[in-house]
């Protein structure tokens, strides 16, 4: 996958009440299916007393970004009345690497399938609007392990390219870097060349 993709800029929530039922849309950018599942679990725990916590996500599930994993669940609501409408909002806006959960506290009045579809769609739409949508370049993580002698060289290259990284100084030095997928191979070549092949790249 080259180029850019659309995702939400930040975690956000939006809530409203329809006929006594409170709906809370939670949205968050995620980097992996694991992160999406962890977010869903966290919301379910936080709102364990809710009637329903309806999850949906769209995540690029491999390093090349070619495989898009889509998931949704009605979490006890009538079939296709909740999860699918939530997922459809993300699909229609072409939003990826994003997880949503819509929490519902039942207020005593049945909304019917049409009412539920409308409410769950609205909750996700409102949360996405609150979060804002941004264009991102697909990125991958690169771990670079070198001896101290080469660490200054590696740090210099990363800083000159403007990449965000964490450095862990142990027996060796390990840099954990986020690199746009399109640039990763060129960076690997440059690091190998600069360290005469001594850098261990994962």
Backbone bond lengths (Angstrom), bond angles and torsions (degrees), N, CA, C in turn:
res aa  C-N    CA-C-N  psi(-1)  N-CA   C-N-CA  omega(-1)  CA-C   N-CA-C  phi
1 X - - - 1.460 - - 1.528 109.10 -
2 X 1.284 115.62 122.57 1.458 118.42 177.63 1.517 108.33 -111.92
3 X 1.325 115.59 -179.34 1.450 118.29 177.48 1.513 112.79 74.01
4 X 1.307 115.84 -147.24 1.459 120.36 -173.90 1.526 110.42 -123.33
5 X 1.325 115.40 168.27 1.458 120.47 172.74 1.522 107.75 -137.58
6 X 1.318 115.96 163.55 1.465 121.45 -179.37 1.523 109.46 -98.80
7 X 1.328 116.22 133.73 1.456 120.18 173.78 1.524 108.61 -146.32
8 X 1.329 116.91 176.60 1.468 119.24 178.71 1.525 109.18 -81.33
9 X 1.322 115.52 148.16 1.463 121.25 -174.41 1.526 112.54 -75.96
10 X 1.337 116.73 -29.22 1.468 120.14 -173.26 1.521 109.36 -162.36
11 X 1.326 117.40 163.37 1.468 119.60 172.99 1.530 109.68 -64.32
12 X 1.325 116.38 145.46 1.471 119.55 179.20 1.521 109.55 -157.18
13 X 1.321 115.47 161.93 1.467 120.74 173.41 1.520 108.86 -135.20
14 X 1.315 115.27 156.13 1.471 121.50 174.83 1.523 106.58 -146.61
15 X 1.329 117.39 139.20 1.463 118.12 -179.51 1.522 111.21 -139.56
16 X 1.318 114.96 154.62 1.467 121.92 178.89 1.529 107.56 -159.14
17 X 1.315 116.46 167.95 1.469 121.84 -178.81 1.525 109.02 -120.84
18 X 1.341 116.41 132.45 1.462 121.79 174.59 1.522 107.64 -124.86
19 X 1.325 116.42 119.51 1.467 122.54 178.41 1.527 111.96 45.94
20 X 1.315 115.67 44.44 1.458 120.74 174.89 1.518 115.10 90.48
21 X 1.342 117.31 -18.32 1.470 119.74 177.99 1.520 109.73 -88.41
22 X 1.347 115.37 131.13 1.469 118.82 176.52 1.524 108.84 -93.93
23 X 1.330 115.58 132.20 1.464 121.93 176.02 1.530 108.35 -115.82
24 X 1.334 115.88 131.12 1.469 120.48 177.69 1.527 107.78 -124.55
25 X 1.313 116.03 117.98 1.462 120.23 176.80 1.515 109.68 -94.26
26 X 1.339 116.53 125.62 1.469 121.81 177.32 1.523 106.97 -113.81
27 X 1.320 117.63 132.47 1.462 120.10 179.10 1.529 109.53 -135.38
28 X 1.340 115.51 147.62 1.470 119.08 -179.00 1.529 109.19 -155.05
29 X 1.344 116.50 142.07 1.464 118.68 171.95 1.523 109.29 -74.20
30 X 1.335 117.19 139.53 1.466 121.23 179.30 1.531 109.43 -134.66
31 X 1.329 115.50 154.36 1.472 120.75 -177.38 1.521 112.64 -100.43
32 X 1.340 117.31 -13.62 1.469 119.67 -173.61 1.525 109.63 -156.12
33 X 1.327 114.31 165.14 1.464 119.82 175.67 1.534 109.84 -61.05
34 X 1.336 116.89 -39.93 1.472 120.45 178.52 1.525 111.51 -58.43
35 X 1.337 115.61 -42.91 1.469 120.06 179.57 1.523 110.56 -66.37
36 X 1.326 116.66 -37.68 1.474 120.45 178.07 1.526 110.32 -63.80
37 X 1.346 115.76 -45.76 1.469 120.47 -179.92 1.534 110.83 -63.25
38 X 1.335 116.10 -39.22 1.473 120.15 179.86 1.528 110.57 -64.48
39 X 1.332 116.46 -39.03 1.470 121.19 178.24 1.534 110.00 -64.37
40 X 1.335 116.01 -45.45 1.472 120.60 179.04 1.534 109.83 -59.42
41 X 1.329 115.89 -45.58 1.479 120.05 -179.90 1.527 111.21 -62.15
42 X 1.342 116.06 -39.82 1.470 119.98 -178.37 1.532 111.24 -65.15
43 X 1.335 116.38 -41.04 1.468 119.78 178.89 1.532 110.10 -67.50
44 X 1.336 116.01 -41.00 1.479 119.18 178.97 1.526 110.97 -61.01
45 X 1.324 115.66 -36.67 1.464 119.93 179.29 1.525 110.45 -70.58
46 X 1.338 114.76 -43.83 1.468 119.97 -178.19 1.525 111.15 -64.57
47 X 1.339 116.18 -35.62 1.473 121.07 -178.11 1.532 109.91 -115.69
48 X 1.322 115.52 47.50 1.466 120.93 -177.68 1.527 111.89 -63.64
49 X 1.337 116.57 -21.85 1.465 120.37 -179.06 1.525 112.52 -89.10
50 X 1.354 117.59 1.27 1.463 120.52 -179.15 1.528 110.32 -74.42
51 X 1.330 116.30 158.36 1.467 121.07 177.52 1.524 110.26 -70.41
52 X 1.339 115.92 -41.50 1.467 121.25 -179.99 1.530 109.67 -143.84
53 X 1.324 115.93 143.91 1.469 122.22 167.52 1.526 106.50 -126.54
54 X 1.320 115.81 101.84 1.468 121.67 -171.36 1.529 110.22 -96.84
55 X 1.359 117.48 115.11 1.463 120.38 -177.45 1.534 113.24 -97.78
56 X 1.311 115.57 153.69 1.463 122.28 170.23 1.523 108.05 -156.21
57 X 1.325 116.24 143.57 1.466 117.88 173.30 1.519 111.27 -152.70
58 X 1.337 114.42 157.35 1.473 122.72 173.10 1.523 106.03 -131.46
59 X 1.335 116.76 116.44 1.464 121.15 -174.22 1.526 109.58 -134.50
60 X 1.328 115.92 134.90 1.469 120.85 170.93 1.524 106.87 -71.72
61 X 1.308 117.28 113.62 1.463 119.96 -164.65 1.521 115.03 -100.22
62 X 1.336 118.74 8.61 1.454 118.20 175.14 1.525 109.53 -140.90
63 X 1.312 115.68 169.93 1.470 120.69 -172.68 1.522 111.89 -62.78
64 X 1.338 116.31 -33.81 1.467 118.58 -178.82 1.522 111.61 -80.11
65 X 1.329 115.50 -12.29 1.458 118.36 179.81 1.517 113.63 72.48
66 X 1.342 116.77 17.51 1.467 118.97 -177.69 1.534 111.35 -84.44
67 X 1.328 115.99 -28.01 1.464 119.39 -173.48 1.520 109.83 -100.59
68 X 1.316 116.17 117.01 1.465 120.93 -179.77 1.519 109.32 -99.63
69 X 1.325 116.38 117.83 1.469 121.29 179.42 1.531 108.12 -93.59
70 X 1.322 115.55 122.04 1.466 120.39 177.20 1.523 108.74 -115.60
71 X 1.319 115.66 137.50 1.469 119.42 -178.57 1.524 109.17 -146.10
72 X 1.331 115.33 142.10 1.466 119.41 170.55 1.523 108.41 -154.72
73 X 1.321 115.44 158.03 1.466 121.44 177.62 1.529 108.63 -142.07
74 X 1.331 116.10 144.63 1.474 119.55 178.07 1.533 111.78 -82.28
75 X 1.321 117.40 -12.22 1.469 122.75 177.98 1.529 112.74 44.89
76 X 1.343 115.44 48.29 1.470 119.02 174.63 1.511 115.00 93.63
77 X 1.321 118.44 -12.25 1.468 120.41 174.06 1.535 107.68 -75.34
78 X 1.345 117.60 162.93 1.477 119.04 178.09 1.528 111.35 -54.79
79 X 1.333 116.30 147.96 1.457 122.23 -175.17 1.532 112.37 -51.61
80 X 1.328 115.46 130.79 1.477 124.09 176.51 1.527 114.46 65.51
81 X 1.336 116.68 13.67 1.470 118.37 -178.66 1.527 112.41 -94.31
82 X 1.357 117.19 -10.53 1.463 119.09 -169.86 1.533 112.68 -134.14
83 X 1.353 116.12 -64.38 1.464 120.02 -176.20 1.512 113.30 -62.92
84 X 1.346 115.83 -45.66 1.465 120.49 -177.70 1.532 111.18 -64.02
85 X 1.338 118.74 -46.67 1.470 118.53 176.79 1.527 112.80 -60.66
86 X 1.350 116.86 -35.97 1.468 120.37 178.51 1.526 110.00 -64.31
87 X 1.344 115.54 -45.63 1.467 120.64 179.70 1.533 110.92 -65.52
88 X 1.328 116.23 -38.42 1.467 120.39 -178.66 1.519 112.64 -59.33
89 X 1.331 117.09 -35.34 1.471 119.92 178.70 1.531 109.69 -60.99
90 X 1.339 116.29 -44.49 1.470 120.31 179.09 1.530 110.31 -64.89
91 X 1.336 116.29 -42.40 1.461 120.51 -178.15 1.528 111.21 -65.65
92 X 1.332 116.49 -44.14 1.463 120.09 -178.55 1.526 111.93 -64.14
93 X 1.335 116.15 -33.51 1.471 119.63 178.90 1.537 111.82 -90.48
94 X 1.345 115.49 3.86 1.476 122.24 179.35 1.530 111.55 55.06
95 X 1.340 115.29 41.56 1.464 121.30 179.49 1.527 109.05 -93.84
96 X 1.335 115.58 130.60 1.462 121.68 -178.45 1.530 109.67 -125.32
97 X 1.347 115.00 172.15 1.474 120.90 -178.31 1.527 110.31 46.47
98 X 1.315 112.55 52.02 1.466 120.47 -174.92 1.524 108.54 -144.71
99 X 1.339 116.15 137.15 1.465 121.34 175.60 1.525 108.99 -121.83
100 X 1.322 115.92 142.48 1.469 120.37 176.11 1.529 108.99 -131.23
101 X 1.318 115.12 149.88 1.464 121.41 169.32 1.518 106.26 -135.54
102 X 1.323 115.93 130.28 1.472 119.78 174.08 1.523 107.99 -106.86
103 X 1.323 115.10 117.94 1.465 122.06 179.25 1.527 108.17 -93.23
104 X 1.332 116.75 132.52 1.460 120.47 177.11 1.522 110.25 -123.60
105 X 1.314 114.62 126.78 1.464 121.33 169.71 1.530 106.61 -103.84
106 X 1.327 116.31 110.52 1.465 121.67 -174.06 1.527 110.87 -65.61
107 X 1.325 114.31 134.29 1.467 119.25 -175.09 1.511 114.68 -106.87
108 X 1.352 117.45 7.86 1.469 118.40 174.61 1.511 114.69 104.19
109 X 1.341 118.09 -16.34 1.460 120.32 -179.64 1.524 109.92 -111.73
110 X 1.340 116.97 124.98 1.467 120.77 176.91 1.527 108.89 -68.76
111 X 1.323 116.57 134.70 1.464 119.68 -178.02 1.529 112.36 -96.56
112 X 1.339 116.74 -12.49 1.459 119.11 -175.89 1.529 109.76 75.93
113 X 1.330 116.55 161.57 1.462 120.50 -175.84 1.525 111.35 -60.54
114 X 1.325 116.98 -44.93 1.473 120.54 179.71 1.518 112.06 -59.88
115 X 1.323 115.53 -41.71 1.465 120.32 179.10 1.517 111.81 -66.28
116 X 1.335 115.83 -37.61 1.465 120.51 179.06 1.527 111.14 -67.99
117 X 1.337 116.47 -45.16 1.474 120.83 178.28 1.525 109.49 -55.24
118 X 1.319 115.31 -46.42 1.468 121.25 -179.66 1.527 111.18 -63.09
119 X 1.329 117.08 -44.49 1.462 121.45 -176.19 1.531 111.61 -67.71
120 X 1.336 116.76 -44.84 1.470 119.27 -178.84 1.531 111.23 -68.57
121 X 1.328 116.01 -38.06 1.477 119.01 176.01 1.522 110.28 -62.52
122 X 1.320 115.19 -43.81 1.468 120.10 -178.40 1.531 111.41 -63.54
123 X 1.337 116.32 -39.60 1.472 120.33 -178.47 1.530 110.69 -62.56
124 X 1.349 116.65 -43.24 1.464 119.94 -179.94 1.530 110.11 -69.96
125 X 1.322 116.46 -44.25 1.469 120.07 179.59 1.522 111.06 -57.97
126 X 1.338 116.25 -44.31 1.467 120.68 -178.57 1.526 111.47 -66.05
127 X 1.336 116.81 -40.41 1.469 120.67 179.94 1.532 110.62 -66.90
128 X 1.336 116.59 -40.97 1.469 120.85 178.71 1.529 110.25 -64.07
129 X 1.333 116.31 -41.87 1.473 119.84 177.73 1.525 110.52 -61.69
130 X 1.335 115.55 -40.24 1.466 120.94 179.73 1.537 110.18 -64.38
131 X 1.327 116.22 -38.51 1.473 121.45 -177.23 1.521 111.48 -74.42
132 X 1.335 115.97 -37.21 1.460 120.38 -173.20 1.523 110.24 85.82
133 X 1.320 116.72 147.00 1.462 121.76 -178.53 1.526 109.31 -111.22
134 X 1.325 116.56 135.60 1.465 121.14 -179.29 1.529 109.91 -128.56
135 X 1.316 115.27 159.21 1.466 121.33 173.10 1.527 107.16 -92.17
136 X 1.309 116.88 128.07 1.464 121.13 178.17 1.522 109.09 -121.83
137 X 1.318 115.39 151.67 1.456 119.31 170.58 1.515 107.65 -93.11
138 X 1.328 117.31 138.00 1.469 118.72 177.53 1.523 109.42 -58.12
139 X 1.327 116.23 135.83 1.459 120.10 -178.55 1.519 109.94 -126.54
140 X 1.316 115.43 155.22 1.455 119.93 173.32 1.521 108.31 -128.58
141 X 1.326 114.98 160.63 1.463 119.79 177.30 1.515 108.96 -94.08
142 X 1.310 115.44 139.46 1.460 121.44 178.64 1.525 107.55 -129.15
143 X 1.336 115.86 125.99 1.469 120.15 176.29 1.522 107.79 -103.49
144 X 1.329 116.22 125.45 1.462 122.19 -177.78 1.526 107.62 -119.17
145 X 1.326 116.75 117.79 1.472 120.49 -179.98 1.527 109.10 -113.44
146 X 1.336 115.53 125.55 1.476 121.19 -179.21 1.526 109.40 -138.68
147 X 1.325 115.26 163.70 1.455 119.78 171.97 1.524 108.48 -77.09
148 X 1.309 116.22 164.06 1.470 120.83 -175.74 1.532 112.38 -56.24
149 X 1.341 116.90 -35.36 1.464 120.46 -178.35 1.529 112.02 -57.67
150 X 1.358 116.01 -33.56 1.469 119.85 -176.60 1.528 112.77 -95.75
151 X 1.341 116.93 -6.54 1.470 118.58 -171.41 1.528 112.51 -65.04
152 X 1.327 116.62 -36.02 1.474 119.60 179.23 1.520 111.62 -64.70
153 X 1.337 115.86 -38.97 1.467 121.11 178.65 1.520 110.32 -62.62
154 X 1.343 115.34 -48.01 1.467 120.21 -178.18 1.528 110.55 -63.89
155 X 1.337 116.02 -46.44 1.471 119.77 179.16 1.531 110.33 -58.17
156 X 1.323 116.42 -42.02 1.467 120.60 -179.62 1.526 112.24 -60.97
157 X 1.340 115.95 -42.13 1.473 120.25 179.26 1.531 110.39 -64.26
158 X 1.337 116.02 -46.69 1.470 119.88 -178.16 1.525 111.04 -62.92
159 X 1.334 116.48 -42.52 1.468 119.82 -179.22 1.524 110.92 -67.59
160 X 1.345 116.92 -38.04 1.466 119.45 -178.90 1.532 111.21 -66.52
161 X 1.339 115.26 -30.30 1.475 119.95 179.47 1.533 111.93 -85.49
162 X 1.333 115.92 -12.09 1.467 119.67 178.17 1.517 114.43 78.43
163 X 1.338 117.77 21.87 1.465 120.14 179.65 1.525 110.59 -80.60
164 X 1.340 115.41 144.93 1.461 120.05 173.92 1.527 107.91 -80.09
165 X 1.325 116.41 136.10 1.463 118.41 178.33 1.517 111.00 -153.06
166 X 1.341 114.19 158.97 1.468 122.06 170.79 1.515 107.22 -114.52
167 X 1.323 117.43 141.62 1.468 121.09 178.40 1.523 109.01 -116.56
168 X 1.328 115.26 132.90 1.465 121.27 179.47 1.532 107.85 -117.63
169 X 1.335 115.03 113.21 1.470 119.95 -177.54 1.528 109.72 -95.48
170 X 1.332 115.59 100.83 1.456 121.26 177.01 1.521 108.45 -119.15
171 X 1.332 116.15 -134.13 1.469 119.94 174.97 1.521 108.79 -62.76
172 X 1.330 115.49 -38.26 1.466 122.81 170.85 1.521 106.52 -118.69
173 X 1.320 116.25 -175.65 1.460 120.05 175.72 1.520 108.00 -112.62
174 X 1.327 116.58 126.87 1.462 120.74 177.79 1.520 109.37 -115.22
175 X 1.314 115.38 125.73 1.462 121.78 175.93 1.527 107.81 -103.76
176 X 1.325 116.24 128.96 1.462 121.94 176.81 1.527 106.38 -107.17
177 X 1.323 115.98 113.35 1.475 120.64 -169.38 1.522 110.65 -121.25
178 X 1.318 115.84 144.22 1.470 121.11 170.27 1.525 107.30 -103.90
179 X 1.327 114.96 121.59 1.462 121.03 -174.46 1.529 109.64 -126.73
180 X 1.341 118.19 134.66 1.467 118.22 172.58 1.527 109.75 -55.08
181 X 1.330 116.49 134.50 1.463 121.35 -176.19 1.527 110.94 -52.04
182 X 1.330 115.75 -39.97 1.468 120.53 -176.98 1.535 112.41 -63.82
183 X 1.344 117.25 -24.19 1.472 120.83 -176.05 1.527 113.07 -101.30
184 X 1.326 117.28 -7.20 1.467 121.06 -168.21 1.533 112.60 -62.03
185 X 1.323 116.44 -44.10 1.468 118.87 -175.43 1.526 110.91 -66.46
186 X 1.337 116.05 -40.79 1.474 119.75 179.10 1.527 110.54 -63.41
187 X 1.345 116.53 -38.30 1.461 119.90 179.23 1.532 109.95 -66.50
188 X 1.339 116.80 -42.86 1.470 120.30 177.89 1.537 110.30 -57.19
189 X 1.335 115.70 -46.11 1.474 119.78 -179.63 1.528 110.81 -61.26
190 X 1.327 115.67 -42.60 1.466 119.87 -177.63 1.532 111.09 -65.29
191 X 1.330 116.30 -40.76 1.462 120.53 179.91 1.531 111.48 -67.34
192 X 1.343 115.62 -41.51 1.462 119.60 178.33 1.532 110.05 -60.66
193 X 1.326 113.69 -44.44 1.464 120.00 -178.02 1.535 111.04 -64.91
194 X 1.353 115.97 -44.96 1.467 120.89 -175.66 1.531 112.25 -67.95
195 X 1.338 116.00 -27.18 1.472 119.82 -177.96 1.534 111.26 -107.27
196 X 1.338 116.64 11.74 1.479 121.69 -177.84 1.538 110.94 53.36
197 X 1.340 114.65 37.79 1.464 118.99 176.23 1.518 115.29 81.27
198 X 1.341 117.19 5.27 1.473 118.55 -177.30 1.523 113.55 -80.23
199 X 1.316 116.77 -18.94 1.468 119.65 -178.38 1.541 109.78 -73.57
200 X 1.341 115.74 130.18 1.465 120.53 174.19 1.517 108.13 -90.27
201 X 1.326 116.76 120.49 1.469 121.01 -174.33 1.534 109.17 -113.77
202 X 1.335 115.34 130.44 1.468 119.74 176.39 1.514 109.41 -124.27
